[in-house]
Amino acid sequence: MFASFRQSMAWLHTWFGLVLGFVLMVAFFFGALSVFDREIDRWAIPETRFEPQPMPSFDRVLRPVFERIEPREEELAAARERVGGPLEKNLPLMNWSAYTTHRDPVLTMYAEFAVTNNPDDPADHAHGWVTIDPRNGQVLPDDQLKIGSEFFYPLHYSLHLHWKDLGYWIVGLAALVMLAALVSGVLIHRKLFRELFTFRPWKAVRRGTLDLHNLTGVVALPFHFVFAFTGLVIFASIYLPVGETQLRDRAHAFYEQEAAAKGLAYTPSGQPAPLASVDAMVVEAKRRWATRGMPGEVGWLTVTHVGDSNSYVSIYRAGSDRVALVGQAVHFSGTSGAVIHEEPPPNTASSISEFLTGLHLQHFEHWLLRWFYVFGGLAGCVCIATGFIFFIEKRRRQDASLGSFGLRIVDAFAITTVTGIVVAASSLLLVNRLLPEHLPQRASWEEGAFWCAWLLTFMHAASRSAAHAPTSASRAWREQCAAIAVLAPAAVLANWITTGDHLLATLGRGYWPVAGLDLALLVAGAIAATAAMHLSRRARAAERSANFGTPVAAAEAERA
């Protein structure tokens, strides 16, 4: 079929990358934004623009709020669907939990309620949650979309396609294909070291694009490989070929054995009992961490079997100073406050698992490294985008006489996933600042604005790709770049008008969550404006080439 092994690898690299490159573009772009998901939340919800807070007092602040949490209506509706009928009037309370990081000003608190009449899953449950200001325990409005942590972040690994976990499977397949594309890309390039120092933007479009594709692919190769691999590791339980019931039964048995080994009750006793002072338990946990040479704050706190004599409190140390998310838990009896179990350092297998998970999720406190994550993700975007452009440019002249419909479809999808996602993200941020603060279902309006904007970019790209001459680039590229150049600064301006937090003010007081996003939007707008002007010059040069048909004009158009 192929004359050589390198040709077979080139075919695999081209077509695997093309078919699922659109998904990878979404994963890389929104994964890069998710590095600063908490900071984007602060920009999107002005009420939360204050400094990060440690875990507050459980006894004085958290417990009164926990006691008021009820199951969410959407959770109850899903539970009724699983049960196939009505639920109990008051679902029994099971667990409380709260998680925070060194970047969280606000605190989200969760309660878990037992769904007791599901015959297929006796451990079925529903959730309730609220977000509070940890300084005073005030519950914050829950109808505002946390754009960073609740929209961009899950979008990069689930595509917000939750039916049968379809989004996880699509992204997982794309990550697997990416690993194959990385290996095949290395194999088809004989001189990788030279590729690292080769970039000729003054050459023809195809040559400069291919140089940039190779450069970004080689420079960020370890980053791309590690993140594709660790992403698969994190969701391995979804991809394992085990039946759902069998997997659930095994998980229950595993957790029951693990709890028994630590002396923790897996099931409640049914006997009510009061909860001891959790604040005293926190003091003891911090003392034990300090004794072991690792003083720190509480990152995750859970109360299991709330109100039962078998209740226990688990207090996990925040992992902001290491790669692992959390660790070194100390478990206490909920009724007496006595220590039941202090977890020892993890074994080798657990350490590797925690390291790989923490490496991907990067909740550690290292700002420079976080920016490397952003640049690595954006390098992946550039690598994929230049791969699309090279594919289209290479085949445009070959297919000019045929007017290839397939090439125009690829062009439309490439535009939608390269410039379209930036248009959609900028539109979401702009709409976030323009919508009335107390608009009912405000979060749904914001999400709808994102999907509508992205759909419009596809319709625009498809219409322009069908209308343009086969030998020239679609006008949609420069028109959508121009849209970004307007939308991104407009979001910055809207933030200033609606909150008063203009860039000079936020820079002056060093509030980087807002200043950083404003600067990023302005940079994106400037890059998009530059790209739009460059594409306009190239289009004019192409028109001159078409009018005069001279070799010199053709060469100028190709270099433009």
SULHUWO-V209855 format. One record per pair of residues at least 12 apart in sequence whose C-alpha atoms are under 6 Angstrom apart, sorted by the first residue. I is the first residue (numbers start at 0). J is the second residue. Records with the same first field share a line. If there is no record, write none. Layout:
I = J + J
//
This chain:
5 = 187
8 = 183
12 = 180 + 183
19 = 173
24 = 380
26 = 155
27 = 376
29 = 151 + 155
30 = 155
31 = 373 + 376
33 = 152
36 = 147 + 148
38 = 512
39 = 147
40 = 145 + 146 + 147
42 = 513
50 = 104
51 = 102 + 103 + 104
52 = 104
55 = 133
57 = 278
60 = 136
69 = 127
70 = 126 + 127
71 = 127
74 = 125
82 = 117
90 = 112 + 113
91 = 112 + 113
92 = 112
93 = 111 + 112 + 304 + 305
94 = 110 + 111 + 302 + 303 + 304 + 305
95 = 109 + 110 + 301 + 302
96 = 109 + 300 + 301
97 = 299 + 300
98 = 298 + 299
99 = 298
105 = 131 + 132
106 = 130 + 131
107 = 129 + 130
108 = 128 + 129
109 = 127 + 128
110 = 126 + 127
111 = 125 + 126
112 = 124 + 125
142 = 442
143 = 442
144 = 442
174 = 227
195 = 214
198 = 210
202 = 558
203 = 557 + 558
205 = 389
208 = 385
212 = 382 + 385
215 = 378 + 382
216 = 382
219 = 375
229 = 355
261 = 340
264 = 309
267 = 304 + 309
268 = 309
270 = 307 + 308
271 = 306 + 307 + 308
272 = 306 + 307 + 308
273 = 306
274 = 333 + 334
275 = 333 + 334 + 335 + 336
296 = 316 + 317
297 = 315 + 316 + 317
298 = 315 + 316 + 317
299 = 315
300 = 313 + 314
301 = 313
310 = 333
311 = 331 + 332 + 333
312 = 330 + 331 + 333
313 = 329 + 330
314 = 328 + 329
315 = 328
319 = 363 + 364
320 = 363 + 364
321 = 363
322 = 354 + 357 + 358 + 363
323 = 353 + 354 + 357
324 = 357
327 = 342
328 = 342
329 = 341
395 = 470
396 = 470
399 = 469 + 470
407 = 464
411 = 460 + 461
415 = 456 + 457
419 = 453 + 456
422 = 483
423 = 449 + 452 + 453
425 = 486 + 487
427 = 449
429 = 490
432 = 493 + 494
460 = 475
463 = 475
477 = 531 + 534
480 = 527 + 531
481 = 528 + 531
483 = 524
484 = 524 + 527 + 528
487 = 520 + 524
488 = 521
491 = 517
502 = 514
537 = 556 + 559
540 = 556
541 = 556
//
